[in-house]
Amino acid sequence: MLSLKYIRENTAYVQDSLIQKKSKVSIPNLLENDSKRRNCLKEVELLRAERNKVSASIAELKKAGKDAQENILAMRDVSSKIKEVEIELRKVEEIISNEIYFVPNVVHSSTPVGKDESSNVVIKEWGEAPKFSFTPKDHLILGEDLQLFDFKRAVKMAGSGFPLYTGVGAKLERSLINFMLDFHISKHNYTELFPPFLAHADAMRNTGQLPKFKDDMYQIPEDSLYCIPTAEVPVTNIHQGEIIPESELPKKYAAYSACFRREAGSYGKDTKGLIRVHQFNKVELVKFVHPDDSYKELETLLENAEAILQALGLHYRVLELCSGDLSFSAAKCYDLEVWSPAENKYLEVSSCSNFENFQARRSNIRYRNNSTGKSELIHTLNGSGVATPRLMVALLETYQQEDGTIKLPAALHPFMNTEIIAIP
């Protein structure tokens, strides 16, 4: 989150960022309550000083054998006033605490200005869209013919939006996860983690999912836990409340997790097959970096995610998100979109974001500055490296053959122990 001090000193910049991110939080109201809070603190400080002074005079009067009753009554009045102001202080602090968690991160100056996704900027395309001598099938038909997944039976288990991978399809899903983990660990030097798939409210709040996105998450009220929407949540919280030595930066983690999203309000959007689901698999990349290096590290993070699509030979593009399409916690973000031949459009498979110190302030994650010896807020970054559902859509559709088989890219051969997925 943003500190009150930062908001006070950069009010116009913060207000402009809120407008760009379409936030309805009132900065004037927040600052008015902050002013009340600071006035209460000053008043309490003065009253405590007065109480200490009266208390000292009482001691002197008693020591001198004089009547101190008038001073005692005065001190009681001061103590009563302190309690009143402290109650008012707690009320205004609670209001501020509730409001400030709804204030989104500021927009980095390099982020394109725009109202929505139509203003996102294509900064790169890689590869070429495949061409076919036959009419390509979509992933649903391919999956049904090859018996890779079974959405009808999945409905019996959990309802719509929860995929069931079967046979070779389950093996392909597992192979994609293992391929991506091995790739990032061996080639990009990430440390592998296997985190919990559940997280408590504090962890969700620290990464910016709560309170704003509560309706999009699956909850377990009896245990005060949430199903994670991304491994970003547990992995970012691995260093919650810690001070990391500067010499250990950057810290880089790769983690597989299942991800759960209710997608509240998304009904009516394209929900066909694997394109939009409530449960999916993803390999997440998380970095803890020195503030001076965070935007250089963002570019490297993007390259790491791109390398997966390049290794699989999939046509994709990179978008720089405009301010109006930027997430709540991000200061700057790139999206990776892979080409779907049957859909004849690009599908998002990764978002690579720099949160600067927004998450670190919520999580109290700092590093020890070698020069000053002081602890300072760290910068956090994360990106999908990558999510599997739309990746599988692009993979199946891109590598389909006229006879209905799938000719797998070479990178997956060691994991699948075959080059071809054929009709059983």
C-alpha positions in Angstrom: 0.0 0.0 0.0 1.0 3.6 -0.1 2.1 5.4 3.0 0.1 8.3 4.3 3.3 10.4 4.2 3.7 9.5 0.5 0.1 10.4 -0.2 0.4 13.8 1.6 3.6 14.7 -0.3 2.4 13.5 -3.7 -1.3 14.1 -3.6 -1.7 15.3 -7.2 0.3 12.3 -8.5 -1.7 9.8 -6.4 -5.0 11.4 -7.4 -4.1 11.3 -11.0 -3.1 7.6 -10.7 -6.4 6.8 -9.1 -8.3 8.5 -11.9 -6.3 6.5 -14.5 -7.0 3.3 -12.6 -10.7 4.2 -12.3 -10.6 4.1 -8.5 -13.4 5.7 -6.5 -11.4 6.2 -3.3 -11.5 9.8 -2.1 -8.0 11.1 -1.4 -9.4 14.4 0.1 -11.4 12.4 2.6 -8.5 10.2 3.4 -6.2 13.2 4.0 -8.9 14.9 6.1 -9.0 11.9 8.4 -5.2 11.8 8.4 -5.3 15.4 9.6 -7.7 14.5 12.3 -5.4 11.6 13.3 -2.3 13.8 13.5 -4.3 16.4 15.5 -5.4 13.7 17.9 -1.8 12.5 18.3 -0.6 16.0 19.0 -3.4 16.6 21.6 -2.6 13.3 23.3 1.1 14.1 23.4 0.4 17.5 25.0 -2.1 16.1 27.5 0.3 13.3 28.5 3.0 16.0 29.0 0.6 18.0 31.2 -0.4 14.9 33.1 3.3 14.1 33.8 3.8 17.7 34.9 0.8 17.6 37.3 1.9 14.1 38.6 5.4 15.6 39.4 3.8 18.5 41.2 1.6 16.1 43.3 4.7 14.2 44.3 6.4 17.4 45.4 3.4 18.6 47.4 3.1 15.3 49.2 6.8 15.3 49.9 6.4 18.8 51.4 3.4 17.6 53.4 1.0 20.0 51.6 -2.5 19.3 50.3 -2.4 17.9 46.8 -6.1 17.3 46.3 -6.7 20.1 43.8 -3.8 18.7 41.7 -5.1 15.2 41.9 -8.5 16.3 40.6 -6.8 18.2 37.8 -4.8 15.1 36.9 -8.0 13.0 36.8 -9.5 15.5 34.4 -6.5 15.3 32.2 -6.5 11.5 32.3 -10.2 11.4 31.4 -9.5 13.8 28.5 -6.7 11.6 27.3 -9.0 8.6 27.2 -11.6 10.6 25.2 -9.0 11.7 22.6 -7.6 8.1 22.4 -11.0 6.7 21.6 -11.4 9.3 18.9 -7.9 8.5 17.6 -8.7 4.7 17.4 -11.9 5.5 15.5 -10.2 7.7 12.9 -7.3 5.2 12.6 -9.8 2.4 11.9 -11.4 4.5 9.2 -8.0 5.3 7.6 -7.0 1.6 7.8 -10.1 0.6 6.0 -9.8 3.3 3.4 -6.0 3.0 2.6 -6.2 -0.7 1.7 -8.5 0.3 -1.2 -6.0 2.8 -2.5 -4.3 1.3 -5.6 -0.7 1.5 -6.4 0.4 4.6 -8.4 1.1 4.3 -12.1 4.7 4.4 -13.2 5.6 7.3 -15.4 6.6 5.1 -18.3 3.1 3.4 -18.4 1.0 4.4 -21.5 -2.0 6.5 -20.6 -5.3 5.0 -21.6 -8.9 4.2 -20.5 -9.0 0.4 -21.2 -7.4 -2.5 -23.0 -8.0 -0.8 -26.4 -5.1 1.6 -25.5 -2.6 -1.2 -24.7 0.5 -1.0 -26.8 1.9 -3.9 -28.8 5.7 -3.7 -28.3 6.8 -7.0 -29.8 5.7 -10.0 -31.8 7.6 -13.3 -32.0 7.3 -16.0 -34.6 4.5 -16.3 -37.2 1.0 -17.5 -37.0 0.8 -21.0 -38.3 -0.8 -21.6 -41.7 -2.8 -24.7 -42.6 -3.7 -26.5 -45.8 -6.9 -27.7 -44.0 -9.5 -26.1 -41.8 -8.0 -26.2 -38.2 -10.0 -27.6 -35.4 -10.4 -25.8 -32.1 -9.0 -27.3 -28.9 -12.4 -28.6 -27.7 -12.8 -30.8 -30.8 -9.1 -31.9 -30.7 -9.4 -32.7 -27.0 -12.5 -34.7 -27.5 -11.1 -36.7 -30.5 -7.9 -37.4 -28.7 -9.6 -38.0 -25.3 -7.4 -35.3 -23.6 -10.1 -33.8 -21.3 -13.7 -34.4 -20.3 -15.7 -31.3 -19.4 -19.0 -33.2 -19.1 -17.8 -35.5 -16.4 -16.0 -32.6 -14.7 -19.4 -31.0 -14.2 -20.4 -34.1 -12.1 -17.5 -33.4 -9.8 -17.5 -29.6 -9.3 -19.7 -27.9 -11.8 -18.8 -25.9 -14.9 -15.4 -24.2 -15.2 -13.4 -27.0 -13.6 -11.5 -29.0 -16.2 -10.8 -32.7 -16.0 -7.7 -33.8 -17.9 -7.7 -37.5 -18.9 -5.1 -39.9 -20.1 -2.6 -38.3 -22.4 -4.2 -34.9 -21.7 -3.3 -35.3 -18.0 0.2 -36.3 -18.9 0.5 -33.3 -21.2 -0.6 -31.0 -18.5 1.8 -32.5 -16.1 4.6 -32.3 -18.7 4.0 -28.6 -19.3 4.3 -27.9 -15.6 7.5 -30.0 -15.2 9.0 -28.5 -18.4 8.4 -24.9 -17.2 9.7 -25.5 -13.7 12.9 -27.3 -15.0 13.4 -24.5 -17.6 13.2 -21.6 -15.1 15.3 -23.4 -12.5 18.1 -24.6 -14.8 18.3 -21.8 -17.3 17.1 -18.8 -15.2 18.4 -19.7 -11.8 15.1 -19.6 -9.9 14.7 -21.4 -6.6 11.8 -23.9 -6.7 9.1 -23.7 -4.1 6.0 -25.9 -3.6 3.7 -23.6 -1.5 0.4 -24.1 0.2 -2.7 -23.7 -2.0 -4.6 -22.0 0.9 -3.7 -18.7 2.5 -5.1 -16.6 5.4 -6.5 -13.1 5.1 -3.2 -11.3 6.0 -1.4 -13.0 3.2 -4.1 -12.1 0.7 -4.1 -8.5 2.0 -0.4 -8.2 1.7 -0.4 -9.0 -2.0 -3.4 -6.8 -2.7 -6.1 -9.4 -3.3 -8.0 -8.2 -0.2 -10.1 -6.4 0.5 -10.8 -5.3 -3.1 -11.1 -8.7 -4.8 -12.8 -10.7 -2.0 -15.8 -11.6 -4.2 -13.5 -13.2 -6.8 -12.0 -15.7 -4.3 -13.2 -19.0 -3.0 -13.4 -18.9 0.8 -13.3 -21.4 3.7 -15.0 -19.4 6.5 -14.7 -22.0 9.2 -10.9 -21.9 9.0 -10.5 -18.2 7.9 -8.7 -19.4 4.7 -8.9 -18.6 1.0 -8.0 -20.8 -2.0 -5.2 -19.0 -3.6 -5.8 -17.2 -7.0 -2.1 -17.5 -7.8 1.1 -18.7 -6.2 2.1 -15.0 -6.0 0.2 -14.9 -2.7 2.1 -17.6 -0.7 5.4 -17.0 -2.3 5.4 -13.2 -1.8 4.6 -13.9 1.9 7.6 -16.2 2.3 9.6 -13.1 3.5 6.8 -11.4 5.4 8.2 -9.4 8.3 11.8 -10.1 7.3 14.9 -8.0 6.6 16.9 -9.5 3.8 20.6 -8.8 3.5 21.4 -6.6 0.5 24.0 -9.1 -0.6 21.3 -11.8 -1.1 19.3 -9.7 -3.7 17.7 -10.5 -6.0 15.8 -13.4 -4.6 14.0 -15.4 -7.3 11.4 -18.1 -6.8 9.6 -20.4 -9.2 6.5 -22.2 -7.9 3.8 -24.4 -9.3 0.3 -24.1 -7.9 -3.3 -24.8 -8.7 -5.1 -21.4 -8.9 -8.7 -20.8 -8.0 -10.8 -17.8 -9.2 -14.5 -17.4 -9.0 -14.3 -14.7 -11.8 -17.3 -12.9 -10.2 -18.9 -10.7 -12.9 -17.2 -12.4 -15.8 -20.3 -14.3 -17.0 -21.0 -13.6 -20.6 -17.4 -13.5 -21.5 -15.8 -16.2 -23.6 -15.9 -19.3 -21.4 -15.5 -22.0 -24.0 -13.4 -25.0 -22.9 -10.1 -24.1 -21.3 -10.2 -20.4 -22.2 -11.8 -19.3 -19.0 -11.9 -21.7 -16.0 -12.3 -21.4 -12.2 -9.4 -23.8 -11.5 -6.1 -23.9 -13.5 -2.4 -24.6 -13.2 0.3 -22.1 -13.4 4.1 -21.7 -12.8 4.6 -18.4 -11.1 7.8 -16.4 -10.9 8.4 -14.0 -8.0 11.3 -11.7 -7.4 12.5 -9.7 -4.4 14.8 -7.0 -5.7 16.7 -3.8 -4.9 14.6 -0.7 -5.6 17.3 0.6 -8.0 17.1 -2.5 -10.1 13.4 -3.3 -10.2 12.7 -2.0 -13.7 15.7 -3.8 -15.1 14.5 -6.9 -13.3 11.0 -6.5 -14.8 12.5 -6.7 -18.3 14.4 -9.8 -17.4 11.2 -11.3 -15.8 9.4 -10.7 -19.1 12.2 -12.4 -21.1 12.1 -15.4 -18.8 8.4 -15.8 -19.4 8.8 -15.3 -23.2 11.5 -18.0 -23.3 8.9 -20.6 -22.5 6.8 -19.7 -25.5 9.9 -19.5 -27.7 11.0 -22.9 -26.6 7.6 -24.3 -27.5 7.7 -22.5 -30.8 4.4 -20.6 -30.3 3.6 -17.3 -32.0 2.9 -14.6 -29.4 3.0 -10.9 -28.8 3.9 -8.6 -25.9 1.6 -5.8 -24.7 2.5 -2.9 -22.5 -0.6 -2.3 -20.5 -2.0 1.2 -20.3 -2.9 2.8 -17.0 -6.6 2.0 -17.4 -6.0 -1.7 -17.8 -3.3 -1.9 -15.0 -4.1 -4.1 -12.0 -4.7 -2.7 -8.5 -1.2 -3.4 -7.2 0.9 -3.0 -10.3 2.9 0.2 -11.2 3.8 -1.3 -14.6 2.8 -4.5 -16.4 3.4 -6.4 -19.6 1.0 -9.1 -20.9 2.1 -12.1 -23.0 -0.6 -13.2 -25.4 -0.2 -16.5 -27.4 -1.9 -17.0 -30.8 -4.9 -19.4 -31.0 -5.4 -20.4 -34.7 -8.9 -21.7 -34.2 -10.1 -18.7 -32.2 -8.1 -16.5 -34.6 -7.0 -14.2 -31.8 -4.4 -13.8 -29.1 -5.0 -15.3 -25.6 -3.3 -14.0 -22.4 -1.0 -16.5 -20.7 1.1 -14.2 -18.5 1.2 -10.9 -16.8 4.6 -9.6 -15.7 4.3 -6.8 -13.1 6.4 -4.5 -11.0 4.7 -3.6 -7.7 7.6 -1.5 -6.5 7.2 -1.3 -2.6 3.4 -1.6 -2.6 3.3 -5.2 -1.5 6.5 -4.9 0.6 4.9 -2.1 2.7 1.9 -4.3 3.4 4.0 -7.3 4.1 6.8 -5.4 5.9 9.5 -6.9 3.7 12.8 -5.0 3.8 16.4 -5.2 2.9 19.5 -4.1 4.9 21.3 -1.3 3.0 25.0 -2.0 3.0 26.0 1.6 2.9 23.7 3.0 5.6 23.0 -0.1 7.7 19.3 1.0 7.6 16.4 -1.3 6.6 14.5 -0.1 3.6 11.4 -1.4 1.7 12.2 -3.9 -1.0 10.5 -4.1 -4.5 8.5 -7.1 -5.5 7.8 -8.4 -9.0 5.9 -11.4 -10.3 4.9 -13.0 -13.6 3.3 -16.1 -14.9 5.9 -18.4 -16.3 3.2 -19.4 -17.6 -0.4 -20.4 -17.0 -1.3 -23.7 -18.7 -5.0 -23.6 -19.9 -4.6 -21.1 -22.8 -1.1 -22.4 -23.4 -2.5 -25.9 -24.1 -5.2 -24.3 -26.3 -2.5 -22.7 -28.4 -0.3 -25.8 -28.3 -2.9 -28.2 -29.5 -4.3 -25.9 -32.2 -0.8 -24.8 -33.5 0.6 -28.3 -33.8 -2.4 -30.2 -35.1 -2.0 -32.2 -38.2 -4.5 -32.9 -41.0 -5.0 -36.5 -39.8 -6.1 -35.2 -36.3 -2.8 -36.0 -34.5 -0.7 -33.5 -32.6 3.0 -33.2 -33.5 4.6 -32.1 -30.2 7.4 -29.5 -30.1 10.8 -31.0 -29.4 11.0 -29.3 -25.9 8.2 -31.7 -24.7 9.5 -34.9 -26.1 11.6 -35.9 -23.0 8.6 -35.2 -20.8 6.0 -37.0 -23.0 8.2 -39.8 -24.2 6.6 -39.4 -27.6 6.6 -37.0 -30.5 3.0 -37.5 -31.5 -0.3 -37.5 -29.8 -2.6 -39.8 -31.8 -6.2 -40.8 -31.7 -6.6 -43.8 -29.3 
